[in-house]
Amino acid sequence: MGNKLVPLEIGKKFSPAEAAAYTDEVKRRMYARWNERVFGGAFMRDLEAGKLPFETIKLFWRQWYSYPVEINNFHLIIYQRHQGIFARHRDLLAPYVGKDLATSS
């Protein structure tokens, strides 16, 4: 599949290698765009350089301080919705929560 995404067709199944290549390309594009738009943006450049006015930081905080809570709530909703699947397939839970459940307490 290379660097070009093949249009998805309803009902067409990918082989495991094709699925991995497709999702790897989606992730590569997502991270490239994130780096360009977020880390490469003026806000982050000025913040990192210590040039961002304090008023701008305060405004950003007022508008976005609840965003992490929203993300965590979204993850909880997904977990609750699919709790039955996770109960039957515990091996899927570790990738979902992002840690090794065998070594966590």
Secondary structure in CASP SS format (residue, H / E / C, confidence):
PFRMAT SS
TARGET T0000
AUTHOR 0000-0000-0000
METHOD secondary structure of the structure
MODEL  1
M C 1.00
G C 1.00
N C 1.00
K C 1.00
L C 1.00
V C 1.00
P C 1.00
L C 1.00
E C 1.00
I C 1.00
G C 1.00
K C 1.00
K C 1.00
F C 1.00
S C 1.00
P H 1.00
A H 1.00
E H 1.00
A H 1.00
A H 1.00
A H 1.00
Y H 1.00
T H 1.00
D H 1.00
E H 1.00
V H 1.00
K H 1.00
R H 1.00
R H 1.00
M H 1.00
Y H 1.00
A H 1.00
R H 1.00
W H 1.00
N H 1.00
E H 1.00
R H 1.00
V H 1.00
F H 1.00
G C 1.00
G C 1.00
A H 1.00
F H 1.00
M H 1.00
R H 1.00
D H 1.00
L H 1.00
E H 1.00
A H 1.00
G C 1.00
K C 1.00
L C 1.00
P C 1.00
F H 1.00
E H 1.00
T H 1.00
I H 1.00
K H 1.00
L H 1.00
F H 1.00
W H 1.00
R H 1.00
Q H 1.00
W H 1.00
Y C 1.00
S C 1.00
Y H 1.00
P H 1.00
V H 1.00
E H 1.00
I H 1.00
N H 1.00
N H 1.00
F H 1.00
H H 1.00
L H 1.00
I H 1.00
I H 1.00
Y H 1.00
Q H 1.00
R H 1.00
H C 1.00
Q H 1.00
G H 1.00
I H 1.00
F H 1.00
A H 1.00
R H 1.00
H C 1.00
R H 1.00
D H 1.00
L H 1.00
L H 1.00
A H 1.00
P H 1.00
Y H 1.00
V H 1.00
G C 1.00
K C 1.00
D C 1.00
L C 1.00
A C 1.00
T C 1.00
S C 1.00
S C 1.00
END
